[in-house]
């Protein structure tokens, strides 16, 4: 089993944390981290030392996905999930549903090491276990460890890599954020969340979106303008609105289907498989596909579901960030105002776990960002930070007051460097970046992002030179960027 460098680092960081005396560790694993493979490696390693291992999932679909991954690597496991046909309690490694464990609490006594998937949702059954068996090592896995009180149950947070770094290394598809018409949420009631904090009340949101023909028409037009032909998943505040949205797409001649949790599981699976195969373009739901579902072919997200939760936001955008052959990026069509409210999903990085000492707010657990909030370009409607959009639009001077000094300095230096380089020098620089990307297994998107970080523009009109070696100047800049990013994300 070959691990990626960040997976090896994650295992090393967990070992070091255990060595410091911690027994319960939260491993922050963003979308496309490969957390299941990392977990399997941990489980096999523990089993080789005679340990009994338990992997806990909070949904049946995740049980099946984990079981399938184990089978691909020839790992012999048992399953604790109702009357599953793979039930065999003699196996050293067990894949379990948390709901089954709640009914069979006696099985907890048999294990020496536990891994909890999606551990930002911490069930009372698991809390009881960690209280009674405080000496058993536990690793929690979550892309969004922002829930209330997690710091009371996990003693350490491990952050081996950030979404932005995964993006730079080609493990995630870049997201292009576009704005569209939405609703006024200022008077929408709030409702408490199980993970802590509150979110917009779904009943009020449903009333604002349902039968809103003007808004729904703009959603269809926005998709036709920015994402026509892409495999798309849509999120609506209610099942009724999801069906209404599907009908409007069909009226426009676009194949669309609705899916929800009330459908038979076989029907849901057929719809998901057909969408992955490209048999229709739009798969619309309310919240069903927000978690526990991977579809690398999806390259567009339509969001009509306003949220105040970073957990929900990161999970939703992550549905489109999986990489796939022929997929260059993901389009996010924001008809919920979430980008302006939350910032770009790939910039949200966990920094601490909530210990209950302060008034709870998910954002207290993330790294403070110096960048200005995303704004919507009035020309192309794409969201951007800084003072210039990729389409060429620049923010008027009188509207630049929320741009940080650091960003202004970086932009000024990048523009100066761009002016000073000749066409041939720019071609050589891009060619060297692409050569470095190939030798390190990075995507060509990494080269484009690195080019832009230095020169302030995308290399859209630059033909890369054919080079066989990388100059000291270019290598020095690459190292400078890596060191700078490392300082920003050190856990």
C-alpha positions as CSV (number, residue, x, y, z in Angstrom):
1,X,0.0,0.0,0.0
2,X,1.7,3.2,-1.2
3,X,0.9,6.3,0.7
4,X,1.0,9.9,-0.4
5,X,3.6,12.2,1.4
6,X,0.8,14.0,3.4
7,X,-0.6,10.6,4.5
8,X,2.8,9.5,5.7
9,X,3.1,12.8,7.5
10,X,-0.3,12.3,9.1
11,X,0.6,8.9,10.5
12,X,3.9,10.3,11.8
13,X,2.2,13.2,13.5
14,X,-0.3,10.9,15.1
15,X,2.5,8.7,16.4
16,X,4.3,11.7,17.8
17,X,1.1,12.8,19.5
18,X,0.6,9.4,21.1
19,X,4.2,9.4,22.2
20,X,3.6,12.7,24.0
21,X,0.9,11.0,26.1
22,X,-2.2,11.9,24.2
23,X,-4.8,9.1,23.9
24,X,-7.4,10.7,21.6
25,X,-6.3,12.6,18.5
26,X,-8.4,14.5,15.9
27,X,-6.8,14.1,12.4
28,X,-8.0,16.9,10.1
29,X,-8.4,15.2,6.7
30,X,-9.7,17.6,3.9
31,X,-11.6,16.4,0.9
32,X,-9.3,14.2,-1.3
33,X,-6.9,13.6,1.6
34,X,-7.4,9.9,1.2
35,X,-8.5,9.4,4.8
36,X,-9.8,5.9,4.3
37,X,-6.5,4.6,2.9
38,X,-4.7,6.3,5.8
39,X,-7.1,4.7,8.3
40,X,-6.6,1.3,6.6
41,X,-2.8,1.6,6.9
42,X,-3.2,2.5,10.6
43,X,-5.5,-0.5,11.2
44,X,-3.3,-3.0,9.4
45,X,-0.3,-1.7,11.4
46,X,-2.1,-2.1,14.7
47,X,-3.4,-5.6,13.8
48,X,0.1,-6.7,12.9
49,X,1.1,-6.0,16.5
50,X,-1.8,-8.2,17.8
51,X,-4.3,-5.3,18.4
52,X,-8.0,-5.6,17.9
53,X,-9.2,-2.6,15.8
54,X,-12.6,-0.9,15.4
55,X,-13.4,1.5,12.6
56,X,-16.7,3.4,13.3
57,X,-18.9,4.9,10.6
58,X,-22.1,6.9,11.1
59,X,-23.9,5.8,8.0
60,X,-24.4,2.4,6.3
61,X,-23.1,3.8,3.0
62,X,-19.8,4.6,4.6
63,X,-19.6,1.1,6.1
64,X,-19.9,-0.3,2.6
65,X,-17.4,2.2,1.1
66,X,-14.8,1.3,3.8
67,X,-15.4,-2.4,3.3
68,X,-14.9,-2.0,-0.4
69,X,-11.6,-0.2,0.1
70,X,-10.4,-2.9,2.5
71,X,-11.4,-5.6,-0.1
72,X,-9.4,-3.7,-2.8
73,X,-6.3,-4.1,-0.7
74,X,-7.0,-7.6,0.4
75,X,-7.6,-6.7,4.0
76,X,-9.7,-9.3,5.8
77,X,-12.2,-7.6,8.0
78,X,-15.5,-8.3,9.8
79,X,-18.6,-6.0,9.8
80,X,-20.7,-5.0,12.8
81,X,-23.8,-3.6,11.1
82,X,-27.2,-5.2,11.8
83,X,-27.2,-8.7,10.2
84,X,-24.6,-7.9,7.6
85,X,-23.5,-10.9,5.6
86,X,-19.8,-10.2,6.4
87,X,-20.4,-10.4,10.2
88,X,-17.5,-12.3,11.8
89,X,-16.5,-11.1,15.3
90,X,-13.3,-13.2,15.1
91,X,-11.6,-10.8,12.7
92,X,-9.0,-8.5,14.2
93,X,-10.3,-5.5,12.3
94,X,-14.0,-4.7,12.5
95,X,-15.9,-2.1,10.4
96,X,-18.9,-0.9,12.5
97,X,-22.0,1.2,12.3
98,X,-22.3,3.5,15.3
99,X,-26.0,2.7,15.5
100,X,-25.3,-1.0,15.8
101,X,-22.7,-0.3,18.5
102,X,-25.4,1.7,20.4
103,X,-27.4,-1.5,20.6
104,X,-24.4,-3.8,21.3
105,X,-22.3,-1.8,23.7
106,X,-20.6,-4.9,25.1
107,X,-18.5,-5.3,22.0
108,X,-16.5,-2.2,22.9
109,X,-14.6,-4.2,25.5
110,X,-12.9,-6.2,22.9
111,X,-10.9,-3.5,21.2
112,X,-7.4,-1.9,21.7
113,X,-7.6,0.8,19.0
114,X,-10.5,2.8,17.5
115,X,-10.8,5.1,14.5
116,X,-13.9,7.2,14.2
117,X,-14.9,8.5,10.8
118,X,-16.8,11.8,10.4
119,X,-15.9,12.5,14.0
120,X,-17.2,16.0,14.1
121,X,-20.5,14.3,14.8
122,X,-19.8,12.6,18.1
123,X,-22.5,10.3,19.3
124,X,-23.3,9.7,22.9
125,X,-22.4,6.0,22.5
126,X,-18.9,7.0,21.6
127,X,-18.6,9.5,24.4
128,X,-19.6,6.8,26.9
129,X,-17.0,4.5,25.4
130,X,-14.2,7.1,25.7
131,X,-15.2,7.9,29.2
132,X,-15.2,4.2,30.4
133,X,-12.1,3.2,28.3
134,X,-10.0,6.3,28.6
135,X,-6.7,4.3,28.1
136,X,-7.6,3.1,24.6
137,X,-6.0,5.1,21.8
138,X,-8.6,6.8,19.5
139,X,-8.1,8.7,16.2
140,X,-11.0,10.8,14.9
141,X,-11.1,11.6,11.2
142,X,-12.9,14.8,9.9
143,X,-12.5,17.4,7.2
144,X,-14.5,19.8,9.4
145,X,-13.6,19.4,13.1
146,X,-15.4,22.6,14.1
147,X,-18.2,21.1,16.3
148,X,-19.0,22.3,19.8
149,X,-17.1,20.6,22.6
150,X,-14.8,18.4,20.5
151,X,-11.8,19.6,22.6
152,X,-13.4,18.0,25.6
153,X,-13.1,14.6,24.0
154,X,-10.0,14.9,21.8
155,X,-6.7,16.0,23.3
156,X,-4.8,17.0,20.2
157,X,-5.6,18.3,16.7
158,X,-3.3,17.2,13.8
159,X,-3.3,19.2,10.6
160,X,-0.8,17.5,8.1
161,X,-2.0,19.4,5.0
162,X,-4.5,22.1,4.0
163,X,-7.0,22.2,1.2
164,X,-5.0,24.9,-0.5
165,X,-1.9,22.7,-0.4
166,X,-3.8,19.7,-1.8
167,X,-5.1,22.0,-4.5
168,X,-1.5,23.2,-5.4
169,X,-0.3,19.6,-5.5
170,X,-3.1,18.5,-7.9
171,X,-5.1,16.4,-5.5
172,X,-8.1,18.7,-5.7
173,X,-9.8,20.4,-8.6
174,X,-9.7,24.3,-8.4
175,X,-13.1,25.9,-7.8
176,X,-14.4,29.0,-9.8
177,X,-17.0,30.7,-7.7
178,X,-19.8,32.7,-9.5
179,X,-22.6,34.7,-7.9
180,X,-26.3,34.8,-8.8
181,X,-29.6,36.0,-7.5
182,X,-30.4,34.9,-4.0
183,X,-32.9,35.7,-1.2
184,X,-32.6,38.1,1.8
185,X,-31.8,36.0,4.9
186,X,-31.7,39.0,7.3
187,X,-35.2,38.0,8.7
188,X,-34.8,34.3,8.5
189,X,-35.1,32.6,11.9
190,X,-32.2,30.5,13.3
191,X,-32.3,26.9,14.4
192,X,-29.9,25.1,16.7
193,X,-27.5,22.6,15.2
194,X,-26.5,19.2,16.6
195,X,-22.8,20.2,16.1
196,X,-23.3,23.4,18.1
197,X,-24.2,27.0,17.0
198,X,-27.2,27.6,14.7
199,X,-28.2,27.8,11.1
200,X,-31.0,29.3,9.1
201,X,-34.3,27.7,9.8
202,X,-35.1,25.3,6.8
203,X,-38.8,26.1,6.9
204,X,-38.2,29.8,6.4
205,X,-35.7,29.2,3.7
206,X,-38.1,26.8,1.9
207,X,-40.8,29.5,2.0
208,X,-38.4,32.0,0.4
209,X,-37.2,29.7,-2.4
210,X,-40.3,27.6,-3.2
211,X,-42.3,28.8,-6.2
212,X,-39.9,31.7,-6.7
213,X,-40.1,31.6,-10.5
214,X,-37.9,34.6,-11.1
215,X,-35.0,33.3,-8.9
216,X,-35.3,29.8,-10.2
217,X,-35.2,31.1,-13.8
218,X,-32.0,33.0,-12.9
219,X,-30.5,29.7,-11.6
220,X,-31.2,28.0,-15.0
221,X,-29.8,31.0,-16.9
222,X,-26.7,31.1,-14.8
223,X,-26.0,27.4,-15.4
224,X,-26.4,27.8,-19.1
225,X,-24.0,30.8,-19.1
226,X,-21.2,29.4,-16.9
227,X,-21.6,25.6,-16.7
228,X,-23.6,24.2,-19.6
229,X,-22.8,20.6,-20.3
230,X,-21.2,19.9,-16.9
231,X,-22.2,17.1,-14.5
232,X,-24.0,19.1,-11.9
233,X,-25.3,18.6,-8.3
234,X,-27.9,21.1,-7.0
235,X,-28.7,21.8,-3.3
236,X,-32.1,23.2,-2.4
237,X,-33.6,24.3,1.0
238,X,-36.5,21.8,0.6
239,X,-37.5,18.7,-1.4
240,X,-40.3,20.8,-2.9
241,X,-37.9,23.4,-4.3
242,X,-35.6,20.7,-5.6
243,X,-38.4,19.2,-7.6
244,X,-39.5,22.7,-8.8
245,X,-35.9,23.4,-9.9
246,X,-35.7,20.1,-11.8
247,X,-38.9,20.9,-13.6
248,X,-37.6,24.3,-14.7
249,X,-34.4,22.7,-16.1
250,X,-36.5,20.2,-18.0
251,X,-38.6,23.0,-19.5
252,X,-35.3,24.5,-20.7
253,X,-34.5,21.2,-22.4
254,X,-31.9,20.1,-19.9
255,X,-32.0,16.5,-18.5
256,X,-32.4,16.7,-14.7
257,X,-33.5,14.4,-11.9
258,X,-34.5,14.8,-8.2
259,X,-33.2,12.5,-5.4
260,X,-34.1,12.4,-1.7
261,X,-33.8,10.2,1.3
262,X,-37.5,9.0,1.1
263,X,-36.7,7.1,-2.1
264,X,-35.9,3.4,-2.0
265,X,-32.1,2.9,-1.6
266,X,-32.0,0.9,-4.9
267,X,-33.6,3.9,-6.7
268,X,-31.2,6.3,-5.2
269,X,-28.2,4.1,-6.2
270,X,-29.6,3.9,-9.8
271,X,-29.9,7.7,-10.0
272,X,-26.4,8.3,-8.6
273,X,-24.8,5.8,-11.0
274,X,-26.7,7.2,-14.0
275,X,-25.5,10.7,-13.1
276,X,-21.9,9.5,-12.7
277,X,-22.2,7.9,-16.1
278,X,-23.4,11.2,-17.7
279,X,-26.8,9.9,-18.6
280,X,-28.3,13.2,-17.4
281,X,-26.7,16.5,-16.3
282,X,-28.5,17.8,-13.2
283,X,-28.9,15.8,-10.0
284,X,-30.9,17.9,-7.5
285,X,-31.5,17.2,-3.8
286,X,-32.1,19.1,-0.6
287,X,-29.3,17.9,1.7
288,X,-29.0,14.2,0.9
289,X,-25.8,14.4,-1.1
290,X,-24.0,16.9,1.3
291,X,-21.9,14.1,2.9
292,X,-21.0,10.5,2.4
293,X,-21.1,10.6,-1.4
294,X,-18.3,10.9,-3.8
295,X,-18.7,11.8,-7.5
296,X,-15.4,12.8,-9.2
297,X,-17.2,13.4,-12.5
298,X,-19.3,16.3,-10.9
299,X,-17.8,19.6,-12.0
300,X,-20.5,22.0,-11.1
301,X,-22.4,22.8,-7.8
302,X,-25.6,24.8,-7.8
303,X,-26.1,26.1,-4.3
304,X,-29.6,27.4,-3.4
305,X,-29.3,26.6,0.3
306,X,-27.9,29.4,2.5
307,X,-25.9,28.2,5.5
308,X,-24.0,29.8,8.4
309,X,-22.2,26.5,9.1
310,X,-18.6,26.0,8.0
311,X,-19.1,22.3,8.3
312,X,-22.0,22.3,5.8
313,X,-20.2,24.8,3.5
314,X,-16.9,22.9,3.2
315,X,-18.7,19.6,2.7
316,X,-21.0,21.0,0.0
317,X,-18.2,22.6,-2.0
318,X,-16.1,19.5,-1.6
319,X,-18.7,17.5,-3.6
320,X,-17.2,19.1,-6.7
321,X,-13.5,19.2,-5.8
322,X,-12.7,15.5,-6.5
323,X,-10.3,15.2,-9.5
324,X,-11.1,13.1,-12.5
325,X,-9.7,12.5,-16.0
326,X,-10.5,15.4,-18.2
327,X,-11.8,17.5,-15.3
328,X,-9.9,20.9,-15.1
329,X,-12.0,22.6,-12.4
330,X,-15.3,22.9,-10.7
331,X,-17.8,25.7,-11.2
332,X,-19.7,26.8,-8.0
333,X,-22.9,28.8,-8.8
334,X,-23.8,30.6,-5.6
335,X,-27.5,31.4,-5.3
336,X,-27.3,31.3,-1.5
337,X,-24.8,34.1,-0.7
338,X,-22.6,31.6,1.0
339,X,-19.3,32.7,-0.6
340,X,-19.6,36.2,0.6
341,X,-20.6,34.9,4.0
342,X,-18.0,32.2,4.5
343,X,-15.1,32.9,2.1
344,X,-13.6,30.3,-0.2
345,X,-14.0,26.8,1.1
346,X,-10.4,25.8,0.3
347,X,-9.1,28.6,2.6
348,X,-10.8,27.3,5.7
349,X,-8.2,25.6,7.9
350,X,-8.8,24.1,11.4
351,X,-6.5,25.5,14.1
352,X,-8.0,24.4,17.4
353,X,-10.8,22.3,18.9
354,X,-13.6,23.9,20.9
355,X,-13.1,23.2,24.6
356,X,-16.2,25.0,25.8
357,X,-14.2,27.8,27.5
358,X,-15.5,30.5,25.1
359,X,-18.9,31.3,23.6
360,X,-19.1,28.8,20.7
361,X,-18.6,29.9,17.1
362,X,-17.3,27.5,14.4
363,X,-15.0,30.3,13.1
364,X,-13.1,30.4,16.4
365,X,-11.6,27.0,15.5
366,X,-10.2,28.1,12.1
367,X,-7.1,30.1,11.2
368,X,-7.5,33.8,11.0
369,X,-7.4,35.0,7.5
370,X,-5.7,38.2,6.5
371,X,-7.2,38.3,3.0
372,X,-10.2,40.4,2.3
373,X,-13.6,38.7,1.8
374,X,-14.5,37.5,-1.6
375,X,-16.4,39.9,-3.8
376,X,-18.5,39.3,-6.9
377,X,-17.2,40.7,-10.2
378,X,-19.8,43.0,-11.8
379,X,-18.5,41.9,-15.3
380,X,-18.3,38.1,-15.2
381,X,-19.9,37.5,-11.7
382,X,-17.0,35.3,-10.6
383,X,-16.0,35.7,-6.9
384,X,-12.5,36.9,-6.2
385,X,-10.3,38.4,-3.5
386,X,-7.8,41.2,-3.8
387,X,-8.4,44.0,-6.3
388,X,-8.5,42.3,-9.7
389,X,-10.7,39.5,-11.2
390,X,-9.3,37.0,-13.7
391,X,-11.5,38.6,-16.4
392,X,-9.5,41.8,-16.0
393,X,-11.9,43.9,-13.9
394,X,-10.2,46.0,-11.2
395,X,-11.9,47.2,-8.1
396,X,-12.3,51.0,-8.1
397,X,-9.8,52.8,-5.8
398,X,-12.6,54.0,-3.5
399,X,-13.8,50.5,-2.9
400,X,-10.4,49.0,-2.0
401,X,-10.4,49.9,1.7
402,X,-10.9,46.4,2.9
403,X,-7.8,45.0,1.1
404,X,-5.0,44.3,3.5
405,X,-1.6,46.0,3.3
406,X,0.1,42.7,2.9
407,X,-2.1,41.8,-0.1
408,X,-1.5,45.2,-1.7
409,X,2.3,44.8,-1.4
410,X,2.2,41.4,-2.9
411,X,0.0,42.6,-5.8
412,X,2.2,45.6,-6.4
413,X,5.3,43.4,-6.5
414,X,3.7,40.8,-8.7
415,X,2.6,43.5,-11.3
416,X,6.1,45.0,-11.2
417,X,7.7,41.6,-11.9
418,X,5.3,41.0,-14.7
419,X,6.1,44.3,-16.4
420,X,9.9,43.7,-16.1
421,X,9.9,40.2,-17.7
422,X,10.1,39.8,-21.4
423,X,7.8,37.4,-23.3
424,X,10.7,34.9,-23.6
425,X,11.4,35.1,-19.9
426,X,7.8,34.5,-19.0
427,X,7.7,31.5,-21.3
428,X,10.9,30.1,-19.7
429,X,9.5,30.6,-16.2
430,X,6.3,28.8,-17.1
431,X,8.2,26.0,-18.8
432,X,10.4,25.5,-15.7
433,X,7.4,25.5,-13.4
434,X,5.7,22.8,-15.6
435,X,8.9,20.8,-15.6
436,X,9.1,20.9,-11.8
437,X,5.4,19.9,-11.6
438,X,6.0,16.9,-13.8
439,X,9.0,15.7,-11.8
440,X,7.1,16.0,-8.5
441,X,3.9,14.5,-9.8
442,X,2.0,17.8,-9.4
443,X,-0.8,18.9,-11.8
444,X,-0.2,21.6,-14.4
445,X,-2.7,23.6,-12.3
446,X,0.1,23.9,-9.7
447,X,2.4,25.5,-12.3
448,X,-0.4,28.0,-13.3
449,X,-1.1,29.0,-9.7
450,X,2.6,29.4,-8.9
451,X,3.1,31.5,-12.0
452,X,0.2,33.7,-10.9
453,X,1.5,34.1,-7.4
454,X,4.7,35.6,-8.7
455,X,3.4,37.7,-11.7
456,X,-0.1,38.5,-10.6
457,X,-1.8,37.1,-13.8
458,X,-2.7,33.7,-15.1
459,X,-0.5,32.4,-17.9
460,X,-3.5,32.1,-20.3
461,X,-1.6,33.7,-23.3
462,X,1.9,32.3,-22.5
463,X,3.3,29.4,-24.5
464,X,5.6,27.5,-22.2
465,X,9.2,27.1,-23.4
466,X,10.6,23.6,-23.7
467,X,13.2,23.4,-21.0
468,X,15.3,20.5,-19.7
469,X,16.5,22.0,-16.4
470,X,15.2,24.5,-13.8
471,X,17.2,27.7,-13.1
472,X,18.4,28.6,-9.6
473,X,16.1,31.7,-9.7
474,X,13.0,29.7,-10.4
475,X,14.0,27.0,-7.9
476,X,14.6,29.7,-5.3
477,X,11.1,31.1,-5.8
478,X,9.5,27.7,-5.5
479,X,11.3,27.1,-2.2
480,X,10.3,30.5,-1.0
481,X,6.6,29.8,-1.7
482,X,6.8,26.4,0.0
483,X,8.5,27.9,3.1
484,X,6.0,30.7,3.2
485,X,3.0,28.3,2.9
486,X,4.6,26.1,5.5
487,X,4.7,29.0,8.0
488,X,1.1,29.8,7.4
489,X,-0.2,26.3,8.0
490,X,2.1,25.0,10.8
491,X,-0.1,23.2,13.3
